[in-house]
Amino acid sequence: LDAIHEVISKHNANGSLLETVRRKTLGELRLSSEASYGVLQRALEEIAHGEEPRSFEEKLEEVRSITIKEVESAVKKYLTRAKAVSVMILPREGN
């Protein structure tokens, strides 16, 4: 968690991290919008969350409008030690 906070604050000044995340998110959005299954899946997720399904253009504008301050706010709200969960995966005994 400390590393995440450090990376965000380091890249806050020049916006490079935000642009990288935007490009990645837009790429995923474009890929999911090319297949009818992806379009249907996203629409169903929005309905399941009580939202109206949005068009590709609306989602595109939403991604483009995100600011570094919004990212920092989300990180501070959701990426906290109190909400962190550690998981350890061990092989079964006898393997």
C-alpha positions as CSV (number, residue, x, y, z in Angstrom):
1,L,0.0,0.0,0.0
2,D,2.8,2.4,0.8
3,A,4.3,1.7,-2.7
4,I,1.0,2.5,-4.4
5,H,0.7,5.8,-2.5
6,E,4.3,6.6,-3.3
7,V,3.9,5.9,-7.0
8,I,0.8,8.1,-7.2
9,S,2.3,11.0,-5.4
10,K,5.5,10.8,-7.6
11,H,3.6,10.8,-10.8
12,N,1.1,13.4,-9.7
13,A,3.3,16.3,-10.8
14,N,3.6,15.3,-14.5
15,G,0.4,13.3,-14.9
16,S,2.2,10.4,-16.6
17,L,0.6,7.7,-14.4
18,L,-2.9,9.1,-15.0
19,E,-2.3,9.0,-18.8
20,T,-0.9,5.5,-18.6
21,V,-4.0,4.3,-16.7
22,R,-6.3,6.2,-19.1
23,R,-4.7,4.5,-22.1
24,K,-5.0,1.1,-20.5
25,T,-8.6,1.6,-19.5
26,L,-9.6,3.0,-22.9
27,G,-7.9,0.0,-24.6
28,E,-9.9,-2.4,-22.4
29,L,-13.1,-0.5,-23.1
30,R,-12.5,-0.6,-26.8
31,L,-11.8,-4.3,-26.8
32,S,-14.9,-5.1,-24.7
33,S,-17.0,-3.0,-27.0
34,E,-15.9,-4.8,-30.2
35,A,-17.4,-8.1,-29.1
36,S,-21.2,-8.3,-28.6
37,Y,-20.6,-10.5,-25.5
38,G,-18.5,-7.6,-23.9
39,V,-21.2,-5.0,-24.6
40,L,-23.9,-7.3,-23.1
41,Q,-21.7,-8.1,-20.1
42,R,-21.0,-4.4,-19.3
43,A,-24.7,-3.5,-19.8
44,L,-25.8,-6.3,-17.4
45,E,-23.2,-5.2,-14.8
46,E,-24.5,-1.6,-15.0
47,I,-28.1,-2.8,-14.5
48,A,-27.0,-5.1,-11.6
49,H,-25.6,-2.0,-9.9
50,G,-28.8,-0.1,-10.4
51,E,-27.5,2.1,-13.2
52,E,-28.7,2.7,-16.7
53,P,-26.6,1.1,-19.4
54,R,-24.3,3.7,-21.0
55,S,-23.1,4.1,-24.5
56,F,-19.5,3.6,-25.6
57,E,-19.2,7.4,-26.1
58,E,-20.5,8.1,-22.5
59,K,-18.0,5.6,-21.0
60,L,-15.2,7.1,-23.1
61,E,-16.0,10.6,-21.9
62,E,-16.1,9.3,-18.3
63,V,-12.6,7.8,-18.5
64,R,-11.2,10.9,-20.2
65,S,-12.6,13.2,-17.5
66,I,-11.0,11.4,-14.5
67,T,-8.5,13.6,-12.7
68,I,-5.5,12.7,-10.6
69,K,-7.3,14.1,-7.5
70,E,-10.2,11.6,-8.0
71,V,-7.6,8.8,-8.2
72,E,-5.9,10.0,-5.1
73,S,-9.2,10.2,-3.3
74,A,-10.2,6.7,-4.3
75,V,-6.8,5.3,-3.2
76,K,-7.1,7.0,0.2
77,K,-10.6,5.7,0.6
78,Y,-10.2,2.1,-0.6
79,L,-6.5,1.2,-0.4
80,T,-6.1,1.3,3.4
81,R,-4.4,-1.1,5.8
82,A,-7.8,-1.6,7.5
83,K,-9.3,-2.9,4.3
84,A,-6.2,-4.9,3.2
85,V,-6.4,-8.7,3.1
86,S,-3.4,-10.9,3.1
87,V,-3.7,-14.3,1.4
88,M,-1.2,-17.2,1.5
89,I,-1.5,-20.1,-0.8
90,L,0.3,-23.3,0.2
91,P,0.6,-26.6,-1.5
92,R,-1.6,-29.4,-0.2
93,E,0.1,-31.8,2.2
94,G,1.4,-34.9,0.5
95,N,2.0,-33.2,-2.9
